[in-house]
Amino acid sequence: MFRKITSLLTGAALALLLCVSIAPPAEAGASSAYLIGKLYGNVFQNAAYTPPATVYVALGTGSFSAQSCTSEVTTSGTNYARVAVTANTTNWVTNNPSGSISNGSAIVFASGGVTGSWGTVNQFCIYDASTGGNLLISAQLTTSQAINNGQAGPTFAIGALTWTIN
């Protein structure tokens, strides 16, 4: 069960790529205090924990924080929404022998195109809900990307999100 939880919940960010026109990598990811508490509770205290069946990838524009997705892109009139990714072995692939996990399918934002400015995206986050919810993972992009009205929505290519617990 612990392997399944770590595979589903911690698959996110030491080597990331956010592909818009140019693919800026993201690094220096962090597991949230919420996620760490759930994992420790499950492993060391035998506390029951049910991982989410779906995780949601979000984008932020504020100062990076390991414990929040600061200034998540606004949903009002911009065609922005968190991207739902079913937690399974097709969408999150374990990379052995490194023990890391990567996205096994592309993660596409605003498939119909961006309809309002999203600002300069500099952070990527994974939550357990489509709005609100608990932050699981956050990572800062090493190169920020301005997302403007009329652009194609940003995409994380297959294998672009990779997370390893050290």
CORKADA-V779228 format. One record per residue. RES is the residue in one letter. PHI is phi in whole degrees, 0 to 359 (999 if undefined). Layout:
BEGIN
res=RES phi=PHI
res=RES phi=PHI
END
This chain:
BEGIN
res=M phi=999
res=F phi=300
res=R phi=299
res=K phi=296
res=I phi=297
res=T phi=294
res=S phi=293
res=L phi=283
res=L phi=262
res=T phi=253
res=G phi=281
res=A phi=212
res=A phi=211
res=L phi=273
res=A phi=230
res=L phi=245
res=L phi=223
res=L phi=250
res=C phi=266
res=V phi=246
res=S phi=255
res=I phi=248
res=A phi=261
res=P phi=281
res=P phi=285
res=A phi=235
res=E phi=217
res=A phi=61
res=G phi=283
res=A phi=215
res=S phi=279
res=S phi=286
res=A phi=300
res=Y phi=301
res=L phi=296
res=I phi=301
res=G phi=300
res=K phi=294
res=L phi=294
res=Y phi=299
res=G phi=301
res=N phi=293
res=V phi=281
res=F phi=263
res=Q phi=239
res=N phi=55
res=A phi=280
res=A phi=298
res=Y phi=212
res=T phi=255
res=P phi=292
res=P phi=293
res=A phi=285
res=T phi=223
res=V phi=247
res=Y phi=233
res=V phi=271
res=A phi=235
res=L phi=236
res=G phi=236
res=T phi=239
res=G phi=268
res=S phi=296
res=F phi=298
res=S phi=220
res=A phi=291
res=Q phi=248
res=S phi=202
res=C phi=262
res=T phi=295
res=S phi=50
res=E phi=302
res=V phi=307
res=T phi=287
res=T phi=267
res=S phi=283
res=G phi=71
res=T phi=242
res=N phi=65
res=Y phi=264
res=A phi=204
res=R phi=300
res=V phi=264
res=A phi=283
res=V phi=229
res=T phi=298
res=A phi=280
res=N phi=205
res=T phi=282
res=T phi=276
res=N phi=278
res=W phi=229
res=V phi=255
res=T phi=283
res=N phi=255
res=N phi=264
res=P phi=271
res=S phi=292
res=G phi=80
res=S phi=275
res=I phi=225
res=S phi=227
res=N phi=289
res=G phi=264
res=S phi=221
res=A phi=296
res=I phi=247
res=V phi=248
res=F phi=266
res=A phi=46
res=S phi=303
res=G phi=271
res=G phi=98
res=V phi=279
res=T phi=250
res=G phi=193
res=S phi=295
res=W phi=264
res=G phi=86
res=T phi=264
res=V phi=283
res=N phi=224
res=Q phi=212
res=F phi=235
res=C phi=220
res=I phi=237
res=Y phi=241
res=D phi=259
res=A phi=210
res=S phi=290
res=T phi=219
res=G phi=61
res=G phi=79
res=N phi=255
res=L phi=290
res=L phi=253
res=I phi=220
res=S phi=220
res=A phi=208
res=Q phi=267
res=L phi=287
res=T phi=285
res=T phi=231
res=S phi=291
res=Q phi=224
res=A phi=286
res=I phi=245
res=N phi=244
res=N phi=308
res=G phi=92
res=Q phi=284
res=A phi=292
res=G phi=293
res=P phi=295
res=T phi=224
res=F phi=267
res=A phi=292
res=I phi=304
res=G phi=82
res=A phi=284
res=L phi=263
res=T phi=228
res=W phi=226
res=T phi=227
res=I phi=270
res=N phi=256
END
